[in-house]
Amino acid sequence: MAPKILISYPLSPARIEALNSPYAVKCVSGKKSMYEEVCEKISDFDALLCMGHQADKKLMDLGNKLKVISNYGVGYDNVDVAYAKEKGIMVSNLPRSTSAPTANMAIGLMLSLMLKISLHDRLLREEKLPKWDSPASYGSSPGGKLMGIIGMGRIGKEMAKRARALDMEICYYKRNRMSADEEQKHGAIYLELDDLLRQSDVVSLHTPLTESTFHLIGKREIDLMKSTAFLLNTARGSVVDNDALIKALQGNKIAGAGLDVFPNEPEVPKAYLSMDHVVLTPHAGTATHESRMDMFNEAFQNAVDLLDDKEIDARVV
């Protein structure tokens, strides 16, 4: 019998047909929570295309035939990877289709902060802008500034490319330093984390959420930053100690923050909502029609390839 793939999103029959899959493909109905319906159905499936919900011990234990979890996202902290490995279940993520869109969002947040685009839009709409072209309302130009990238994977490299196009200098930090050739290719110099924080005008986070990156940026790290520096987070909310960031922003310890992710989504800490030097977006880094289609296609192909015993660079375990 051919393997069966369960997609935890209610696609139309026409969309399923267009996949032209060699395997049987079914979707949840969407009439109840995705997680709940997946748990009800998963015992009959070999692969799960996991779209935004938890893939925990309970779900995997119910998946008697489950061999593959293809996660719909570059982050996979929603999947109990350790238990999947113990059960012999292969897990994949989306390292390709998410890279450019996430970097685009980070650059958008940066420009909105530095040029005060969101603030000026809001003040004009509310007719609260006291005076046009007042020096008090001036922002900062990115050209000549130092962009510090924490996590120089695919997204970090896309970020470096865009920052260079804005005439910014690039430094980076990651656990495993790139080769000299790679550093030259990406126009980036390596700095230890503390040095990067001290020197950068913009700090952009592009690390997965793991035990080692939980609250990677806390009070101590924020205190190292320049008072004129901006922090961007398009990675995961808990990479930053948000309580420490809120206190720093309230005390103007740094110039501002651009945040696309939060610790307890969809909840957003209320303190951020009243801050003019913070730009917020609802985990929307890949929220375009084109990006979401690319992500789905990559996730589905990952599931098929793993079922076919192919080696893929998107495999997590």
Buried (B, 14 or more C-beta within 10 A) or exposed (E): EEBBBBBBBEBEEEBBEEBEBEBBBBBBEEEEEBBEBBBEBBEBBBBBBBBEBBBBBEBBBBBEEBBBBBBBBBBBBBBBBEBBEEBEBBBBBBBBBBBBBBBBBBBBBBBBBBBBBBBBEEBEEEEEBEEEEEEEBEBBEBEEBBBBBBBBBBBBBBBBBBBBEBEBBBBBBBEEEBEEEEBEEBEBEBBEBEBBBBBBBBBBBBBBBEEEBBBBBBBEBBEBBBEEBBBBBBBBBBBBBBBBBBBBBEEEBBBBBBBBBBBEEEEBBEBBEEBEBBBBBEBBBBEEEEBBEBBBEBBBBBBBBBBEEEEBEBBBB
